[in-house]
Amino acid sequence: MKRFLWGFMLFANFAALQAQRDSVYIKATIQPETRVLTVDQEIVFTNKTGTPLSKIKLLNWLAAYKKDRTPLAYRKLEDRKTTLHFADKAELGETYELQIATRNNPLLQYNGADENIYIPLPEPLEAGKSTKISLIYKLRLPLSKFTGYGTDEHGQMLLKYFFIVPDGFESEAQSERFYLDIDENQNPGTYWTVNLNLPATYYSKSNLAEVQPNHFEGKLNIDPEFFIGSSRLSSIESTVDNQTVLVDFGYQLTGAERANLEILLPRQLAFIKNKTGFLPAKIFISDKFRRDEGFIGIDDIKFWKFHFRLFTPEEQTDLKYFSAISKKVVEQSAVYEKNEDHWMVNGLKTYLEIRYIDSFYQDKKLLGDLPEDAKIFGLKPLKIFHASKLKLSERYGLAYQYMMTQNLDQAIDIPFNELSNFNALAISHFESGSLLAFIAEKMGEENFSQFLRSYFAENRNSRPLKKDFLDKLSVASAYSADFLEPFVQHKNRVNFNLKRYSKKEDEFLVKIKKNTTLPVPFKIETVTEDNAVETFWFDTDNLTKTDIYRIPQADASKIVLNSDYIFPETNFRDNYRYTKGFFANTKKIRFKFFKDIPNPEYNEIYLNPRVTFNAYDKVLAGLNFQNTSFFQRKFRYSVTPYFSSGTGKLTGSGGVSYTFQPAESFYRSLTFGVSASHFHYDYDLTYRKISAEAGFNFSKNPRSDIGRSLGFSYNYFEKDLNPMMLANNEYEKYNLWNVGYGYSDRRVIHEKYLGANVQWMEDFQKISAEALYRFEFADDQKISLRFFGGYFLSNKTKNNLFDYGISRVSNYAFSYGLLGQSATSGVLAQQYILAEGGFKSYVGNTANQWIGAVNVDTHVWRWFNVYADAGVYKNKHQTPEFIWDSGIKVKVIPDFLEVYFPMQSSLGFEPSFKDYAQRIRFTLVLNFGAVTDYFRRGWF
């Protein structure tokens, strides 16, 4: 009772100062060896919802640390992170012995396993009124390996989101809020008093002001965080315009870092204050925040014995800490709700980053010093790439372009928790920041800075509304920013097309087509042969049309529209026109070896050497001609002539396709294409294949690994036949038609695939279905279950070419990557393709009526799995036959190079067979695209 009276008196002293604001007092005793905190806590809760409340919601986000059934657990699995799912119970956090009392009510027990705790009130709490809540509870901290918060392997602790607090964004509905580890705000704008009772050898740091050792107090626009460890940590004080700013670090700075920061911090803070008019008195940077918010893409490249430096240590320190500090300043400039206001915080931070680069790294390249320093026999091979010539500031537009060309971008204004991991960077940070930089350049940097200074001053202690921010920016920019409000609410495909120009007296008459009704301004630049640049800005109206714009000639040799990816357009390739020479009013053509970041100034054709192998052509050396680089294009062509060392003849393949990618539709892409190929399928025998296809990829949640597709194809085949084949009445020409549907769910733990296919030609019609389920039952240990069923609706074929394969696939469509297409003996005949029956042992040949098969594969130890296959098949005029096999699989490179050793099957104990070596099978995937897709899962 005495403790409650003391707590009440403490709060009474400053309650009047904290009207309309929550206040929290915490006294926490910490036992590092057991990771337990014993907490005495008092909360003064103010009803800010505008309506009476009959209950109060408290957030207990430590309860999110469970192996499953919490939004945090699901999100970690979406990110393909299984650490939390497979954690031991002792590694997780928990709230226990929780007791809560409201004014004039005794302490009552509450369940500490809930993330949202509702406290009933004896009578409704009127809007604007306050009440006191008392709490006693214990916290067992989780290990920091799950989210970065908790206890690390050295016994150091980083506390955030662990104490029980009111929801800082409470509404009348009092909806549940859950922890997702997206750096969300839990209870910002609160006045905190925190006393930490630590062992004598431990020290603490916080983003709250430190009144005395381990005692912190003050108001924060963000949530408090505390670092606790057994060693003293670094701090640096800087003075900017007579204001002292303390920067505390939740880790030990190296000597070089400290020396650099003592010089760089005053410049960084002065730059930020000049742009925003605001600096907090204290900035705290934890090791987690430094990793999450640092400047990506500038670290040294290390592999094997090689070490390549892109940027000097001083430059890395400058850029990384400016990125982290600018984010901290913007976060503390007002009260933000991270999930809804993310693009304001991240966009403003990125805008500051862009302008800092323009001021101090204007000539720095995207790859830093790497193109100059990476040498082979004195040569600098990276300098042939356009990527080596790109400015560091162009990284922002390039990242967004990459996602947009795949139609995987998202609207800027969607909640942050719905953004894919890459879009959290490319959209929330880069696109938002680029748009603000675009408007700033249009209205003038000082005018934009004056707007920011004024806006931050108005909203210092409140939550800025997005609409209010955009409305005031529109007015400040003379309505040049009027397009932003509708722009951020949708996926956009804005494009300016510099169609042609003409000369009239001393002016260029430039014809530009705008494909949007949004009144987006644009920039035209004229460039002379001496690289002198003149810039002209134009506003547009809310019509989709082509207009003529007049600009001075000024001896320009080139006209450029929205240079340096300044605005997120769909196509920069139509933004250039030459004014002199053979290529006047058009673009130059450039041939390039190897894939590269495209240079939109040119029509580029990429020449890529190709080497492959099969048993009949032997080594195939060729040169691929294509128009696609790292960015996908709607119209694509690819032609690859090969020289066959095995036959001394030319072979090859080629194709063209066009993809429709509507920004917002029920499908993500619709592709039409035709292709042709000509290779050998047996000694001195070639095949020719001509294909036409159409494929739907349906829309998907970019955070989801679930995909659905529908495809249709027609294939014409013509094969050379030898006399024996002719005598056996083999097929020389045939047509194949296919319709297939695929559903894939590539999530970790429970991976699923379902496919159905209908195929027909003149002599047969057949249907098939395939299902795959893969379960990860322990960390990196999986069991997979596959089913295949196939049935001939009619079968009047002349031989078994089109039958269902049992142990080998026929590959009559030449769609599998078989090294020995017609091999019946030797190592190449032992190549295994998991398709149709999927048996590893040679327990049967083909099925010409129906087949059903099940394939099971499970992890045993390290690289070793065991497998088993079972099935029933039927040939015409024969009784159904049951077959099975089992064995050991060695995963040399999982999913790409695996070897199968058969053991027991319906044939007997196979290791006892004299030809056992010929019964060993292997899989080999030589598809770089498949490898890339495998490793990028969870990002897109």
Backbone hydrogen bonds, N-H to C=O, Kabsch-Sander energy under -0.5 kcal/mol:
donor,donor_aa,acceptor,acceptor_aa,energy
5,L,1,M,-2.1
6,W,2,K,-2.4
7,G,3,R,-2.3
8,F,4,F,-2.4
9,M,5,L,-2.3
10,L,6,W,-2.1
11,F,7,G,-2.1
12,A,8,F,-2.0
13,N,9,M,-1.2
14,F,10,L,-0.6
14,F,11,F,-0.7
15,A,11,F,-1.2
16,A,12,A,-0.5
18,Q,14,F,-0.9
18,Q,15,A,-0.7
19,A,16,A,-0.9
21,R,18,Q,-1.9
23,S,44,V,-1.8
24,V,191,Y,-2.7
25,Y,42,E,-3.1
26,I,193,T,-2.9
27,K,40,D,-2.8
28,A,195,N,-2.7
29,T,38,T,-2.6
30,I,28,A,-0.5
30,I,197,N,-2.4
31,Q,36,V,-2.7
34,T,31,Q,-1.1
35,R,31,Q,-1.2
36,V,31,Q,-1.4
37,L,139,L,-2.7
38,T,29,T,-2.6
39,V,37,L,-0.6
39,V,137,Y,-3.1
40,D,27,K,-2.7
41,Q,135,L,-2.6
42,E,25,Y,-2.5
43,I,133,I,-2.9
44,V,23,S,-2.8
45,F,43,I,-0.7
45,F,131,T,-3.0
47,N,129,K,-2.8
48,K,46,T,-0.9
53,L,125,L,-2.0
56,I,119,I,-2.3
58,L,56,I,-0.5
58,L,117,I,-3.1
59,L,165,V,-3.8
60,N,58,L,-0.6
60,N,115,E,-3.2
63,A,60,N,-1.7
64,A,61,W,-1.6
65,Y,62,L,-1.6
66,K,64,A,-2.5
74,Y,70,T,-2.3
75,R,71,P,-2.4
76,K,72,L,-2.3
77,L,73,A,-1.6
78,E,74,Y,-2.1
79,D,75,R,-1.8
80,R,77,L,-1.8
81,K,76,K,-3.0
82,T,80,R,-0.6
86,F,82,T,-2.2
87,A,84,L,-1.2
91,E,88,D,-1.7
92,L,88,D,-0.6
92,L,89,K,-1.2
94,E,140,R,-1.7
95,T,112,G,-0.5
96,Y,138,K,-2.3
99,Q,136,I,-2.7
100,I,108,L,-2.4
101,A,134,S,-2.8
103,R,132,K,-1.0
105,N,102,T,-2.3
108,L,100,I,-2.0
110,Y,98,L,-2.1
112,G,110,Y,-0.7
114,D,111,N,-0.9
117,I,58,L,-2.8
117,I,115,E,-0.5
118,Y,116,N,-0.5
119,I,56,I,-3.4
119,I,117,I,-0.5
121,L,54,S,-2.5
125,L,53,L,-3.1
126,E,124,P,-0.7
128,G,47,N,-3.2
129,K,126,E,-2.0
131,T,45,F,-2.2
133,I,43,I,-2.9
134,S,101,A,-3.2
135,L,41,Q,-2.8
136,I,99,Q,-2.3
137,Y,39,V,-2.0
138,K,96,Y,-2.5
139,L,37,L,-2.8
140,R,94,E,-2.7
141,L,35,R,-3.0
141,L,139,L,-0.6
143,L,91,E,-2.1
144,S,151,T,-2.5
146,F,143,L,-1.2
148,G,144,S,-2.3
150,G,158,L,-2.2
151,T,142,P,-2.4
152,D,156,Q,-2.6
155,G,152,D,-1.7
157,M,228,I,-3.0
158,L,150,G,-2.3
159,L,226,F,-3.2
160,K,158,L,-0.5
165,V,59,L,-1.5
167,D,57,K,-0.9
168,G,166,P,-0.6
168,G,186,Q,-2.6
170,E,167,D,-1.4
174,Q,171,S,-0.9
189,G,220,L,-2.3
190,T,187,N,-0.5
190,T,220,L,-0.7
191,Y,22,D,-2.2
192,W,190,T,-0.6
192,W,218,G,-3.1
193,T,24,V,-2.1
194,V,216,F,-3.1
195,N,26,I,-2.9
196,L,194,V,-0.5
196,L,214,N,-2.8
197,N,28,A,-3.4
197,N,195,N,-0.6
198,L,196,L,-0.9
202,Y,199,P,-2.2
203,Y,229,G,-3.5
205,K,227,F,-2.2
207,N,225,E,-1.2
209,A,217,E,-0.7
211,V,209,A,-0.8
211,V,215,H,-1.9
212,Q,215,H,-1.3
215,H,212,Q,-2.8
216,F,194,V,-2.9
217,E,209,A,-2.5
218,G,192,W,-2.3
220,L,190,T,-1.7
226,F,159,L,-1.9
227,F,205,K,-2.7
228,I,157,M,-2.8
229,G,203,Y,-2.2
234,S,251,Y,-0.9
236,I,247,V,-2.2
238,S,245,V,-2.4
240,V,238,S,-0.5
240,V,243,Q,-3.0
243,Q,240,V,-1.8
244,T,242,N,-0.5
245,V,238,S,-3.4
245,V,243,Q,-0.5
246,L,281,A,-2.5
247,V,236,I,-2.8
247,V,245,V,-0.5
248,D,246,L,-0.6
248,D,283,I,-2.9
249,F,234,S,-2.0
250,G,285,I,-2.9
253,L,251,Y,-0.6
258,R,254,T,-2.6
259,A,255,G,-2.3
260,N,256,A,-2.4
261,L,257,E,-2.9
262,E,258,R,-2.3
263,I,259,A,-0.7
263,I,260,N,-0.7
264,L,260,N,-2.7
265,L,261,L,-3.0
267,R,263,I,-0.6
268,Q,264,L,-2.6
269,L,265,L,-3.0
270,A,266,P,-2.1
271,F,267,R,-2.1
272,I,268,Q,-2.3
273,K,269,L,-2.6
274,N,270,A,-2.2
275,K,271,F,-1.4
276,T,272,I,-2.6
277,G,273,K,-3.0
283,I,246,L,-2.8
285,I,248,D,-2.5
286,S,284,F,-0.6
290,R,286,S,-2.4
291,R,287,D,-1.9
292,D,288,K,-2.6
293,E,289,F,-2.7
294,G,290,R,-0.7
296,I,294,G,-0.8
298,I,295,F,-0.6
301,I,308,F,-2.9
302,K,300,D,-0.6
303,F,306,F,-1.8
306,F,303,F,-2.8
308,F,301,I,-3.1
310,L,308,F,-0.5
311,F,298,I,-0.5
316,Q,312,T,-2.7
317,T,313,P,-2.4
318,D,314,E,-2.4
319,L,315,E,-2.7
320,K,316,Q,-2.6
321,Y,317,T,-2.2
322,F,318,D,-2.1
323,S,319,L,-2.1
324,A,320,K,-1.9
325,I,321,Y,-3.0
326,S,322,F,-2.7
327,K,323,S,-1.4
328,K,324,A,-1.9
329,V,325,I,-2.6
330,V,326,S,-2.3
331,E,327,K,-2.5
332,Q,328,K,-1.8
333,S,329,V,-0.7
333,S,330,V,-1.0
334,A,330,V,-0.5
334,A,331,E,-0.6
335,V,462,S,-2.3
336,Y,221,N,-0.5
336,Y,334,A,-0.6
338,K,336,Y,-0.8
340,E,337,E,-1.0
341,D,337,E,-3.6
342,H,338,K,-0.7
344,M,341,D,-1.2
345,V,341,D,-1.7
346,N,342,H,-3.1
347,G,343,W,-1.5
348,L,344,M,-2.2
349,K,345,V,-2.2
350,T,346,N,-2.5
351,Y,347,G,-2.5
352,L,348,L,-2.3
353,E,349,K,-1.9
354,I,350,T,-2.8
355,R,351,Y,-2.4
356,Y,352,L,-2.1
357,I,353,E,-2.2
358,D,354,I,-2.4
359,S,355,R,-1.7
360,F,356,Y,-2.4
361,Y,357,I,-2.7
364,K,361,Y,-1.3
366,L,390,L,-3.0
368,G,365,K,-1.7
369,D,310,L,-3.6
370,L,367,L,-1.9
372,E,369,D,-0.6
373,D,369,D,-2.4
374,A,370,L,-2.8
375,K,373,D,-0.9
376,I,379,L,-2.1
379,L,376,I,-2.1
383,K,380,K,-1.4
384,I,381,P,-1.3
385,F,382,L,-1.6
388,S,385,F,-1.0
389,K,386,H,-1.8
390,L,386,H,-0.7
390,L,387,A,-0.6
392,L,364,K,-2.5
394,E,391,K,-1.3
395,R,392,L,-1.4
396,Y,393,S,-0.8
398,L,394,E,-2.0
399,A,395,R,-1.9
400,Y,396,Y,-1.3
401,Q,397,G,-2.4
402,Y,398,L,-2.2
403,M,399,A,-1.4
404,M,400,Y,-2.5
405,T,401,Q,-2.4
406,Q,402,Y,-0.6
406,Q,403,M,-0.7
407,N,404,M,-1.6
408,L,403,M,-2.3
409,D,403,M,-0.5
413,D,488,V,-2.8
414,I,411,A,-1.1
416,F,339,N,-2.4
418,E,415,P,-1.8
419,L,416,F,-1.5
422,F,939,W,-1.9
424,A,420,S,-2.1
425,L,421,N,-0.6
425,L,422,F,-0.9
426,A,422,F,-3.3
427,I,423,N,-2.6
428,S,423,N,-1.8
429,H,425,L,-0.6
430,F,425,L,-2.8
431,E,426,A,-1.7
432,S,427,I,-1.7
433,G,429,H,-2.6
434,S,430,F,-2.4
435,L,431,E,-2.2
436,L,432,S,-1.9
437,A,433,G,-2.2
438,F,434,S,-2.3
439,I,435,L,-2.3
440,A,436,L,-2.5
441,E,437,A,-2.3
442,K,438,F,-1.9
443,M,439,I,-2.8
444,G,440,A,-1.5
448,F,444,G,-2.3
449,S,445,E,-2.7
450,Q,446,E,-2.4
451,F,447,N,-1.9
452,L,448,F,-2.5
453,R,449,S,-2.8
454,S,450,Q,-2.2
455,Y,451,F,-2.7
456,F,452,L,-3.0
457,A,453,R,-1.8
458,E,454,S,-1.8
459,N,455,Y,-1.5
460,R,457,A,-0.8
462,S,459,N,-1.2
469,F,465,L,-2.5
470,L,466,K,-2.5
471,D,467,K,-2.8
472,K,468,D,-2.4
473,L,469,F,-2.0
474,S,470,L,-2.3
475,V,471,D,-1.9
476,A,472,K,-2.5
477,S,473,L,-1.9
478,A,475,V,-1.6
479,Y,474,S,-3.7
480,S,477,S,-1.2
482,D,479,Y,-1.1
484,L,481,A,-1.6
487,F,483,F,-1.8
488,V,484,L,-2.6
489,Q,486,P,-0.6
490,H,487,F,-1.2
497,N,495,N,-0.5
497,N,513,K,-2.8
498,L,496,F,-0.6
498,L,574,D,-2.7
499,K,497,N,-1.4
499,K,511,K,-1.6
500,R,511,K,-0.9
502,S,509,L,-1.5
504,K,507,E,-2.5
507,E,504,K,-1.8
508,F,551,I,-3.5
509,L,502,S,-3.4
510,V,508,F,-0.8
510,V,549,Y,-3.1
511,K,500,R,-3.0
511,K,509,L,-0.5
512,I,510,V,-0.6
512,I,547,D,-2.6
513,K,497,N,-2.4
514,K,545,K,-2.4
515,N,495,N,-1.7
520,V,518,L,-2.2
522,F,538,F,-2.2
524,I,536,F,-3.1
525,E,560,V,-3.0
526,T,534,E,-2.1
527,V,558,K,-2.6
528,T,532,A,-2.0
531,N,528,T,-2.0
534,E,526,T,-2.0
536,F,524,I,-2.7
538,F,522,F,-2.3
545,K,514,K,-0.6
545,K,543,L,-0.7
547,D,512,I,-2.5
549,Y,510,V,-2.7
551,I,508,F,-2.1
553,Q,506,D,-2.1
556,A,553,Q,-1.7
557,S,527,V,-2.9
558,K,527,V,-1.4
559,I,577,R,-3.0
560,V,525,E,-3.0
561,L,575,N,-2.3
562,N,523,K,-2.9
565,Y,562,N,-0.5
566,I,563,S,-1.4
569,E,567,F,-2.2
570,T,494,V,-2.0
575,N,572,F,-1.4
577,R,559,I,-1.8
578,Y,583,F,-0.6
578,Y,586,T,-1.4
579,T,557,S,-1.9
580,K,557,S,-0.6
584,A,581,G,-1.6
585,N,578,Y,-3.6
586,T,583,F,-1.9
588,K,601,E,-0.6
590,R,603,N,-2.5
592,K,605,I,-2.8
594,F,607,L,-1.7
602,Y,599,N,-2.0
603,N,588,K,-3.1
604,E,602,Y,-0.9
605,I,590,R,-2.5
606,Y,626,Q,-3.2
607,L,592,K,-4.1
608,N,606,Y,-0.6
608,N,624,N,-2.3
610,R,622,G,-2.8
612,T,620,L,-2.1
614,N,618,K,-1.4
615,A,819,L,-3.1
618,K,614,N,-1.5
620,L,612,T,-3.0
621,A,619,V,-0.6
621,A,643,F,-1.8
622,G,610,R,-3.1
622,G,620,L,-0.5
623,L,641,P,-1.5
624,N,608,N,-2.9
625,F,639,V,-3.4
626,Q,606,Y,-1.8
626,Q,624,N,-0.5
627,N,637,Y,-1.2
629,S,631,F,-0.9
630,F,596,D,-1.3
636,R,634,K,-0.6
636,R,657,S,-2.7
638,S,655,G,-2.3
639,V,625,F,-2.6
640,T,653,S,-3.5
642,Y,651,T,-3.0
643,F,621,A,-2.8
644,S,642,Y,-0.6
644,S,649,K,-3.1
645,S,619,V,-2.2
645,S,643,F,-0.8
646,G,617,D,-2.6
648,G,644,S,-2.8
649,K,644,S,-0.5
651,T,642,Y,-2.3
652,G,678,H,-2.2
653,S,640,T,-1.8
654,G,676,A,-2.4
655,G,638,S,-2.2
656,V,674,V,-2.5
657,S,636,R,-2.4
658,Y,672,F,-2.7
659,T,634,K,-1.5
660,F,670,L,-3.1
668,R,697,N,-2.9
669,S,697,N,-1.8
670,L,660,F,-2.0
671,T,695,G,-2.4
672,F,658,Y,-2.5
673,G,693,E,-2.4
674,V,656,V,-2.3
675,S,691,S,-2.1
676,A,654,G,-2.7
677,S,689,K,-2.1
678,H,652,G,-2.6
679,F,687,Y,-1.3
681,Y,685,L,-1.9
682,D,685,L,-1.4
685,L,682,D,-2.1
687,Y,679,F,-3.0
688,R,718,E,-2.6
689,K,677,S,-2.4
690,I,716,Y,-2.5
691,S,675,S,-2.9
692,A,714,Y,-2.5
693,E,673,G,-2.7
694,A,712,F,-2.8
695,G,671,T,-2.3
696,F,710,L,-3.6
697,N,669,S,-2.6
698,F,696,F,-0.5
698,F,708,R,-2.4
699,S,666,F,-2.1
704,S,701,N,-2.6
707,G,744,S,-2.8
709,S,742,G,-2.5
710,L,696,F,-1.9
711,G,740,G,-2.9
712,F,694,A,-2.8
713,S,738,N,-2.1
714,Y,692,A,-3.0
715,N,736,L,-2.7
716,Y,690,I,-3.1
717,F,734,Y,-2.7
718,E,688,R,-2.0
719,K,732,E,-2.9
720,D,686,T,-2.7
726,L,722,N,-2.3
727,A,723,P,-2.4
728,N,724,M,-1.6
729,N,726,L,-1.4
730,E,725,M,-2.4
734,Y,717,F,-1.7
736,L,715,N,-2.7
737,W,760,W,-2.3
738,N,713,S,-2.4
739,V,758,V,-2.2
740,G,711,G,-2.5
741,Y,756,A,-2.6
742,G,709,S,-2.5
743,Y,754,L,-3.1
744,S,707,G,-2.8
745,D,752,K,-3.4
746,R,705,D,-1.8
748,V,77,L,-0.6
750,H,748,V,-2.4
751,E,749,I,-0.6
751,E,774,R,-3.0
752,K,745,D,-2.8
753,Y,772,L,-2.3
754,L,743,Y,-3.0
755,G,770,E,-2.8
756,A,741,Y,-2.3
757,N,768,S,-2.4
758,V,739,V,-2.7
759,Q,766,K,-2.6
760,W,737,W,-2.0
761,M,764,F,-2.5
765,Q,794,S,-2.0
766,K,759,Q,-3.0
767,I,791,Y,-2.6
768,S,757,N,-2.2
769,A,789,G,-2.6
770,E,755,G,-2.7
771,A,787,F,-2.5
772,L,753,Y,-2.8
773,Y,785,L,-2.8
774,R,751,E,-3.1
775,F,783,I,-3.3
776,E,749,I,-2.1
777,F,775,F,-1.0
777,F,781,Q,-1.1
778,A,781,Q,-1.5
781,Q,778,A,-2.6
783,I,775,F,-2.6
784,S,857,D,-3.7
785,L,773,Y,-3.3
786,R,855,N,-2.7
787,F,771,A,-3.0
788,F,853,A,-2.4
789,G,769,A,-2.6
790,G,851,I,-2.4
791,Y,767,I,-2.8
792,F,849,Q,-2.6
793,L,765,Q,-2.3
793,L,791,Y,-0.6
794,S,765,Q,-1.7
796,K,763,D,-3.5
803,D,800,N,-1.4
804,Y,847,A,-2.5
806,I,845,N,-1.8
807,S,844,G,-0.6
807,S,845,N,-0.6
814,F,811,N,-1.6
818,L,816,Y,-1.9
823,A,820,G,-1.1
829,A,826,G,-0.7
830,Q,827,V,-1.8
831,Q,828,L,-1.2
832,Y,922,F,-3.8
835,A,833,I,-1.7
837,G,805,G,-2.3
838,G,835,A,-1.4
839,F,806,I,-2.5
843,V,841,S,-2.2
847,A,804,Y,-2.0
849,Q,874,K,-1.2
850,W,874,K,-1.7
851,I,790,G,-2.2
852,G,872,V,-2.6
853,A,788,F,-2.6
854,V,870,A,-3.1
855,N,786,R,-2.5
856,V,868,A,-3.3
857,D,784,S,-2.2
858,T,866,V,-2.6
859,H,782,K,-2.2
860,V,864,F,-2.7
861,W,864,F,-1.6
864,F,861,W,-3.0
865,N,889,K,-2.9
866,V,858,T,-2.4
867,Y,887,G,-2.3
868,A,856,V,-2.6
869,D,885,D,-2.5
870,A,854,V,-2.4
871,G,883,I,-2.3
872,V,852,G,-2.4
873,Y,881,E,-2.0
874,K,850,W,-2.6
878,Q,875,N,-1.7
881,E,873,Y,-2.7
883,I,871,G,-2.6
885,D,869,D,-2.3
886,S,904,Q,-1.2
887,G,867,Y,-1.9
888,I,901,F,-2.5
889,K,865,N,-2.7
890,V,899,V,-3.0
891,K,863,W,-3.0
891,K,889,K,-0.6
892,V,890,V,-1.2
892,V,897,L,-0.8
893,I,897,L,-2.7
896,F,893,I,-2.5
897,L,893,I,-3.0
898,E,923,T,-1.3
899,V,890,V,-2.4
900,Y,921,R,-3.2
901,F,888,I,-3.4
903,M,886,S,-3.1
905,S,908,G,-1.8
906,S,884,W,-2.5
908,G,905,S,-1.5
910,E,903,M,-2.9
910,E,908,G,-1.0
912,S,909,F,-1.4
913,F,910,E,-2.3
916,Y,913,F,-1.4
918,Q,915,D,-1.2
919,R,916,Y,-1.8
920,I,916,Y,-0.7
920,I,917,A,-0.6
921,R,900,Y,-1.9
922,F,830,Q,-1.6
923,T,898,E,-2.7
925,V,896,F,-2.2
926,L,924,L,-0.6
928,F,926,L,-0.6
931,V,927,N,-1.7
932,T,928,F,-2.6
933,D,929,G,-2.6
934,Y,930,A,-1.9
935,F,931,V,-1.8
936,R,932,T,-1.5
937,R,933,D,-0.5
937,R,934,Y,-0.6
939,W,936,R,-1.9
940,F,936,R,-0.6
